[in-house]
Amino acid sequence: MITFDHVSVHYDDTDAPVLTDVDLTVDEGELCLVVGHTGVGKSTLLGTVNGLVPHFTGGTLYGTVTVDGRDTATHPPRELADVVGVVGQDPLDGFVTDSVEEELAYAMEQLAVPPETMRKRVEETLDLLGLADLRHRAPHELSGGQQQRVAIGSVLTAHPRILVLDEPTSALDPTAAEEVLAAITRLVHDLGVTVLLAEHRMERVVQYADRVLYLPGDGQVVSGPPADVFRTTTIAPPVVELGRYAHWSPLPLSVRDARRAAAPLRARLAGVPVPPARPVPAGADRLLEARDVSVRYRGQVLPAVREVALRLRGGETCALMGRNGSGKSSLLWALQGSGTRTAGTVRVTPLAEEKAGTGARDPGTISPTAARRLVGLVPQTPTDLLYLESVKQELDQADAESALDDGLSARAILDRLAPGIDDATHPRDLSEGQKLSLVLAIQLSTAPSVVLLDEPTRGLDYRAKAQLTRILDDLAAEGRAVVVSTHDVEFVARTADRVVVMAEGEIVADGPAAEVVVSSPVFAPQIAKVLAPLPYLTVEQATTALAAQAMAGDDE
């Protein structure tokens, strides 16, 4: 179905080719998982399949990519649209209509599908992806996760023989991600659709993959069965990391497989003190207090946020979780002050005045500049806050707006978060992790008491997430309150000491991370499921406990 014959891709502004001499064949009905660290060329590999590389992205393509008998070098994307369906990282980039229903029909209109067939496929896709209640909504009004499902649906209605998906579950809650992956798996097994899927949250999808394509970063592509490839990769989901540490064979790819192999390990860990997943935050005064916060948008019958009360202390990192559309983003913008708030109060104390207990203000009632000194917010798409032509211009503008004589410059903050970024680089040419670091540096230049991040792990691999965890730990250590809205349960297990769960605009759970996530089969991380009933959340906890046990045995 797809053949790579000595394929290399070289962009004019890079010293080395992104892909080098790739020989690969993908058979019909295969689900191939494409993995690798951020920036190694996964999107380039996917782009060669439908002709986006080089027809749209530029660069030079050497060798031959053949898709269903067509050479992509001589067939631009429009001539491959009936065979290859593509869903990119940012759903909004691909929307062209004013309603979900019309968006699902658009691709079929371009392919001249008969109207009666179009109507049937639209209804089937609405049900398949749980979009029936959203059919008349405008795509730009939906949550990020809902937009992702619409983007996938708009491709599925055309019934392509090949699906190319670039991080299709990055904005989805765990339940919605399982539904989407189940639908993709049905297409593979029932209809023989060939799927190439790149995903950083490998724990969600690796058990469904027939083959893994691993890009180590040197231009090569390593292809093979998942268990074989993951033996030596530098990137792997938690169950695989645990399996490699415990020398399990075959290497487990799912919680079920790991659970079956873990009985001896659970026996060894029984009775061993569990190291804390996170340092316990020191006691601090209240930095933010929200009372009866409600958000209702024009034209919506039900409120997006309903009478929420929330208190944040300095030094804590709080994860805000819940299904797509539960009100998480609306709450963050209401707390920040520039978003809609139809009722309630928010009081934030400047960090410098925390000990004195005075100076609490409502960020929604003061100037935007003053509000940024109280609450900094990094939105789901960090580039929404980037509008200048270079990194230096963005940093200089942040310093000019912060006007803090005794504070760190935005450049100094960026060098601490992501060192080595050239001043002359255009912000939109940065990797996802670098964009996030730049926006975070801009927001931190005003030294806010409270830092809010909305889905910050989209586009980040495990290594980049670990770096983000260290950054948030440093912010908490400085006495700030940090709130992270996320669907990434593995990131929560490593990063948060408190979890707040929202549903239907209300808070339905609020407590220590270990208690809240383990009590929920939806939000529990993989290691918690594998080692239950032992209260472990991360691989690091388990390996630390085993090392301590071994040292105690040596001392005896």
C-alpha positions in Angstrom: 0.0 0.0 0.0 2.9 2.4 0.9 6.4 2.0 -0.3 9.5 4.1 0.6 12.4 3.4 -1.8 15.7 5.0 -0.6 13.8 8.1 0.5 15.7 11.1 1.9 14.3 14.6 2.7 16.5 17.6 3.0 15.3 21.2 3.8 17.4 24.1 2.6 17.8 25.6 6.0 19.1 22.5 7.7 22.7 21.1 7.7 21.6 17.4 7.7 18.7 15.6 6.0 15.6 15.0 8.2 15.2 11.5 6.6 18.1 9.5 5.2 17.8 6.5 2.8 14.6 5.1 4.2 13.5 1.8 2.8 10.1 0.7 4.1 6.9 -1.1 3.0 3.6 -0.7 4.8 1.0 -3.4 4.0 -2.7 -2.9 3.6 -4.6 -3.0 6.8 -1.6 -2.3 9.1 -1.7 0.1 12.0 1.8 1.6 12.2 2.7 3.7 15.3 5.4 6.4 14.5 7.4 7.4 17.6 10.4 9.5 18.4 11.4 12.6 20.3 10.1 16.0 19.4 11.7 17.3 16.2 13.2 14.1 14.8 11.1 14.1 11.6 7.9 12.3 12.4 5.7 14.9 10.7 8.0 14.9 7.7 7.7 11.2 7.4 3.9 11.4 7.5 3.8 14.3 5.1 5.6 12.3 2.4 2.7 9.9 2.3 0.1 12.4 0.9 2.5 14.6 -1.0 2.6 17.5 1.5 6.4 16.9 1.5 7.7 18.4 -0.7 4.8 20.0 -2.6 3.7 22.1 0.3 6.5 22.2 2.8 9.3 22.7 0.3 12.7 20.9 0.6 14.1 18.2 -1.6 12.7 14.7 -1.8 15.1 12.0 -2.9 14.0 8.5 -3.8 10.5 7.4 -4.4 7.3 7.3 -2.2 4.6 5.2 -3.8 1.0 5.2 -2.4 -1.5 2.8 -3.9 0.6 2.7 -7.0 1.0 6.6 -7.3 4.3 8.4 -7.1 3.8 11.3 -4.6 6.6 13.3 -6.4 4.4 13.5 -9.5 1.0 13.5 -7.7 0.3 16.6 -5.5 -2.0 16.2 -2.4 -5.2 17.0 -4.3 -4.6 13.9 -6.5 -4.1 11.7 -3.5 -7.1 13.0 -1.5 -9.3 10.0 -2.5 -6.8 7.6 -1.1 -5.1 9.4 1.8 -6.9 11.2 4.6 -4.8 13.4 6.9 -5.4 14.9 10.3 -2.8 17.4 11.5 -1.7 18.4 14.9 -3.9 21.6 15.0 -7.5 20.8 14.0 -8.4 24.5 13.6 -6.0 24.8 10.7 -8.1 22.4 8.6 -11.7 23.7 9.3 -13.4 25.5 6.4 -17.1 25.5 7.2 -19.4 27.0 9.9 -20.8 23.9 11.5 -19.8 20.4 12.5 -22.2 18.8 10.2 -21.0 20.8 7.2 -17.4 20.1 8.1 -18.0 16.3 8.0 -19.6 16.7 4.6 -17.0 19.0 3.0 -14.4 16.5 1.9 -17.2 14.3 0.3 -18.5 17.3 -1.6 -15.0 17.9 -3.1 -14.9 14.2 -4.1 -18.4 14.4 -5.7 -19.9 11.8 -3.4 -23.7 11.4 -4.1 -25.9 13.4 -1.6 -27.8 10.4 -0.2 -24.4 8.7 0.5 -23.1 11.8 2.1 -26.0 12.1 4.5 -25.7 8.4 5.6 -21.9 8.8 6.2 -22.3 12.0 8.2 -24.9 10.3 10.5 -22.6 7.3 10.9 -19.6 9.4 11.8 -21.5 11.6 14.2 -22.5 8.5 16.2 -19.1 6.8 15.8 -17.2 9.8 17.4 -19.9 11.0 19.8 -20.6 14.2 18.0 -24.3 14.1 17.4 -25.1 16.7 20.1 -22.6 19.1 18.4 -23.8 18.8 14.8 -25.0 22.4 14.6 -22.2 24.0 16.6 -19.4 26.0 14.9 -16.0 24.2 15.1 -14.3 27.3 16.6 -16.7 27.3 19.5 -15.8 23.8 20.6 -13.3 22.6 23.1 -9.9 21.5 21.9 -10.8 17.8 22.3 -14.1 18.2 20.5 -12.3 20.0 17.6 -10.0 17.0 17.4 -12.8 14.6 17.0 -14.5 16.7 14.4 -11.2 16.8 12.4 -10.9 13.0 12.6 -14.5 12.7 11.5 -14.1 15.0 8.6 -11.5 12.7 7.2 -13.3 9.4 8.0 -16.4 10.4 6.0 -14.5 10.2 2.8 -13.7 6.6 3.5 -10.0 6.8 2.6 -7.9 3.6 2.2 -5.0 5.2 4.2 -5.3 7.4 7.3 -2.4 9.6 8.4 -2.9 10.9 11.9 -0.5 13.3 13.7 -1.2 13.2 17.4 -4.9 12.4 17.1 -5.5 12.0 20.9 -3.3 14.9 22.1 -6.3 17.0 23.2 -8.7 14.2 24.2 -9.6 13.1 27.7 -8.8 9.4 28.4 -12.4 8.2 27.6 -12.7 10.1 24.4 -9.2 8.9 23.3 -10.2 5.3 23.9 -13.4 5.9 21.8 -11.4 7.4 18.9 -8.7 4.7 19.0 -11.4 2.0 19.1 -13.0 3.5 16.0 -9.6 3.6 14.3 -8.9 0.0 15.2 -12.3 -1.0 13.8 -11.5 0.6 10.5 -8.2 -1.3 10.4 -9.7 -4.7 11.3 -13.1 -4.5 9.7 -12.3 -2.5 6.5 -8.6 -3.0 6.0 -7.8 0.7 6.3 -4.0 1.4 6.6 -3.1 3.7 9.4 0.1 5.7 10.1 -0.3 7.3 13.5 2.2 9.5 15.3 1.6 10.0 19.0 3.6 11.2 22.0 1.2 9.6 24.5 2.2 6.1 23.5 0.6 4.5 26.5 -2.7 5.1 24.9 -2.0 3.5 21.5 0.9 1.1 21.6 -1.2 -2.0 22.4 -3.2 -1.4 19.2 -0.1 -1.2 16.9 0.9 -3.9 14.4 4.2 -2.2 13.9 6.4 0.6 15.3 8.4 3.0 13.2 11.0 4.6 15.5 12.9 7.7 14.4 16.1 7.8 16.6 16.9 11.3 15.3 19.7 10.5 12.9 17.5 10.4 9.8 17.0 6.6 10.0 13.7 4.8 10.6 13.7 1.6 12.6 10.8 -0.7 11.8 9.6 -3.8 13.6 7.1 -5.4 16.0 6.4 -3.1 19.0 7.9 -5.4 21.6 11.2 -5.8 19.6 11.6 -2.1 18.8 10.9 -0.8 22.3 13.6 -3.0 23.7 16.2 -0.4 22.8 14.3 2.9 22.2 15.2 6.0 24.2 11.5 6.7 24.5 8.8 4.3 25.8 5.5 4.3 27.7 5.5 3.5 31.5 4.6 -0.2 31.2 7.4 -0.7 28.8 9.9 1.1 31.1 8.8 -1.1 34.0 9.1 -4.2 31.9 12.6 -3.3 30.8 13.6 -2.6 34.4 12.1 -5.9 35.6 13.5 -7.9 32.6 10.1 -9.2 31.6 10.0 -11.2 28.4 8.0 -10.8 26.2 8.0 -7.1 26.9 4.5 -6.0 27.9 2.7 -3.4 25.8 -0.6 -3.1 27.7 -1.6 -2.9 31.4 -3.2 -6.4 31.0 0.1 -7.9 29.9 2.1 -6.1 32.5 -0.4 -7.0 35.2 0.0 -10.7 34.4 3.8 -10.5 34.7 3.9 -8.2 37.8 2.8 -10.7 40.5 6.4 -11.4 41.7 7.2 -7.7 41.6 4.1 -6.8 43.6 5.2 -9.4 46.2 8.7 -7.9 46.4 7.2 -4.4 46.9 4.6 -5.4 49.5 5.6 -3.9 52.9 8.3 -1.6 51.4 7.7 2.0 52.2 6.4 3.9 49.1 8.6 6.9 48.2 6.5 10.0 47.6 5.8 10.7 43.9 6.1 14.4 44.7 7.6 16.4 47.5 4.9 17.6 49.9 4.5 21.4 49.5 5.4 23.5 52.4 2.5 25.3 54.1 1.8 28.7 52.6 -0.8 31.4 52.8 -3.6 31.5 50.3 -2.7 33.2 47.0 -6.0 32.8 45.2 -9.5 32.4 46.4 -12.4 32.1 44.0 -16.0 32.0 45.2 -19.2 31.1 43.3 -17.5 31.6 39.9 -19.9 31.0 37.0 -19.4 31.4 33.3 -22.2 31.4 30.8 -21.7 32.1 27.1 -24.2 33.8 24.8 -26.5 31.3 23.1 -25.7 28.5 25.5 -28.5 27.1 27.7 -26.3 25.6 30.4 -23.4 27.5 32.0 -19.8 26.4 31.2 -18.8 26.9 34.8 -21.3 26.7 37.7 -20.7 28.3 41.1 -17.1 27.0 41.5 -15.2 27.7 44.7 -11.4 27.2 44.6 -8.5 28.1 46.9 -4.9 27.9 45.9 -1.9 28.0 48.2 1.6 29.0 47.3 3.9 26.1 46.6 1.3 23.7 45.3 0.9 22.3 41.8 -2.7 21.5 41.1 -3.9 19.5 38.1 -7.3 20.4 36.7 -8.9 17.4 35.0 -12.2 16.3 33.5 -13.7 15.3 30.2 -13.6 17.5 27.1 -16.1 20.4 27.5 -16.3 20.1 31.3 -15.4 23.8 31.8 -11.7 23.6 32.5 -10.5 26.2 30.0 -13.4 28.5 30.8 -12.5 28.4 34.5 -8.9 29.2 33.8 -9.8 32.2 31.8 -12.2 33.4 34.4 -9.5 33.1 37.1 -7.1 35.0 34.9 -9.5 37.9 34.5 -9.7 38.4 30.8 -12.2 35.6 30.2 -16.0 35.6 30.7 -17.2 35.6 34.2 -20.9 36.1 34.8 -20.9 35.7 38.5 -18.6 35.2 41.5 -15.4 36.8 42.8 -11.7 36.0 42.4 -9.1 37.5 44.8 -5.4 37.1 44.2 -2.6 38.2 46.5 0.6 39.4 44.9 3.5 37.1 45.8 5.5 39.9 47.4 2.6 40.8 49.8 1.6 37.2 50.7 3.2 37.3 54.1 1.6 40.5 55.0 -1.8 39.2 54.0 -2.8 42.4 52.3 -3.2 43.6 48.7 -5.6 40.9 47.4 -7.2 42.1 44.1 -9.6 40.8 41.5 -7.7 40.4 38.2 -11.0 40.9 36.3 -11.4 44.5 37.6 -7.9 45.9 37.0 -5.9 46.7 33.9 -4.6 43.8 31.8 -1.0 44.8 32.7 -1.7 44.8 36.4 -3.7 41.5 36.1 -0.7 39.8 34.5 1.3 40.5 37.6 -1.3 38.5 39.6 -2.1 35.6 37.2 -0.2 34.4 34.2 -1.9 32.1 31.7 -0.4 29.9 28.9 -3.3 29.0 26.5 -3.8 25.6 24.7 -2.1 27.1 21.7 0.9 29.1 22.9 1.4 30.7 19.5 -1.8 32.7 20.1 0.3 35.0 22.3 3.2 35.3 19.8 2.8 38.0 17.2 6.3 39.4 16.5 9.0 38.4 14.0 11.7 37.1 16.3 12.3 35.6 19.7 14.3 38.7 20.7 11.4 41.0 19.8 9.0 38.9 21.8 11.3 38.9 24.9 12.0 42.7 24.6 8.3 43.4 24.4 7.7 41.3 27.5 10.3 43.2 29.4 8.9 46.5 28.3 5.4 45.5 29.5 6.5 44.0 32.8 8.4 47.1 34.0 9.9 45.2 36.9 13.1 46.8 38.0 14.1 44.0 40.4 12.8 41.1 38.4 14.5 38.7 36.0 14.5 39.6 32.3 12.4 37.4 30.0 15.6 36.3 28.3 17.1 35.1 31.6 13.9 33.2 32.3 13.9 31.6 28.8 17.6 30.6 29.2 16.6 28.8 32.4 13.6 27.1 30.8 15.1 26.2 27.4 18.7 27.4 26.9 20.2 27.8 23.5 17.3 29.4 21.5 18.7 31.9 19.0 17.4 35.5 19.3 16.9 35.7 15.6 14.6 32.7 15.3 11.0 33.3 14.2 8.8 32.1 17.1 6.7 29.9 14.8 9.8 28.0 13.7 10.4 26.8 17.2 9.5 23.3 18.4 6.4 22.8 20.5 8.4 22.6 23.6 10.4 25.7 22.8 7.2 27.7 21.9 5.8 26.7 25.3 9.0 27.8 27.1 9.0 31.1 25.3 5.4 31.9 26.2 6.0 30.8 29.8 9.0 33.1 30.0 6.9 36.0 28.7 4.2 35.3 31.3 6.7 34.8 34.1 8.5 38.1 33.3 5.8 39.9 35.3 6.4 37.6 38.4 2.8 36.5 38.8 1.6 34.8 42.0 -0.5 32.2 40.1 0.6 30.4 36.9 -2.1 28.7 34.8 -1.3 26.3 32.0 -4.0 24.9 29.6 -3.0 21.6 28.1 0.8 22.3 28.1 1.9 18.8 27.2 0.4 18.8 23.6 3.2 18.1 21.2 5.7 17.2 24.0 7.5 13.8 24.2 8.3 12.1 27.6 11.7 13.8 27.8 10.2 17.3 27.2 7.4 16.5 29.8 10.0 15.7 32.4 11.7 19.0 31.7 8.3 20.8 32.1 7.8 19.0 35.4 11.2 20.4 36.6 10.1 23.9 35.5 6.8 23.7 37.4 8.6 22.3 40.5 10.9 25.4 40.4 7.9 27.7 40.1 6.2 26.0 43.1 9.5 26.2 45.1 9.5 29.9 44.5 6.1 30.0 46.4 3.8 30.4 43.3 0.6 28.5 42.9 0.6 26.4 39.7 -2.6 25.0 38.0 -2.2 22.7 35.0 -5.3 21.8 33.0 -4.5 18.5 31.3 -5.8 15.1 30.1 -2.3 13.6 30.5 -2.7 11.2 33.5 1.0 10.2 33.4 2.1 13.8 33.5 -0.2 14.4 36.5 1.2 11.4 38.3 4.7 12.9 38.1 3.9 16.6 38.5 0.8 17.3 40.6 0.4 17.1 44.4 -3.3 18.0 44.1 -6.0 17.1 41.6 -9.3 18.9 40.9 -11.8 17.1 38.7 -14.6 19.0 36.9 -17.8 17.7 35.3 -20.7 19.7 33.8 -19.0 23.0 34.9 -18.7 21.9 38.6 -15.9 20.5 40.8 -16.7 16.9 41.6 -13.4 15.9 43.3 -10.6 17.8 45.0 -7.8 16.2 46.9 -4.3 14.8 47.0 -3.2 13.5 43.6 -2.5 10.0 44.8 -6.0 9.6 46.2 -7.9 11.2 43.4 -6.2 9.5 40.4 -5.9 6.1 41.9 -9.6 6.0 42.9 -10.6 6.6 39.3 -10.1 3.9 36.6 -10.2 6.6 34.0 -7.5 8.9 35.5 -5.3 6.2 37.1 -1.8 6.1 35.5 -0.5 2.8 34.0 1.8 1.9 37.0 -1.0 2.4 39.5 -3.1 -0.1 37.5 -0.2 -2.6 37.1 0.9 -2.6 40.8 -2.6 -2.1 42.5 -3.4 -2.4 45.3 0.0 -1.0 46.1 -0.1 2.8 46.0 2.5 3.4 43.3 2.0 6.1 40.6 5.3 6.2 38.6 8.1 3.9 37.4 10.5 6.1 39.4 8.7 5.3 42.7 8.9 1.6 42.0 12.5 1.5 41.0 13.5 3.7 44.0 11.6 1.4 46.4 13.4 -1.7 44.9 16.8 0.0 45.1 16.1 0.9 48.8 15.1 -2.7 49.4 18.3 -4.0 47.8 20.4 -1.7 49.9 18.6 -2.7 53.1 19.3 -6.4 52.1 23.0 -5.6 51.6 23.3 -3.9 55.0 21.9 -7.0 56.6 
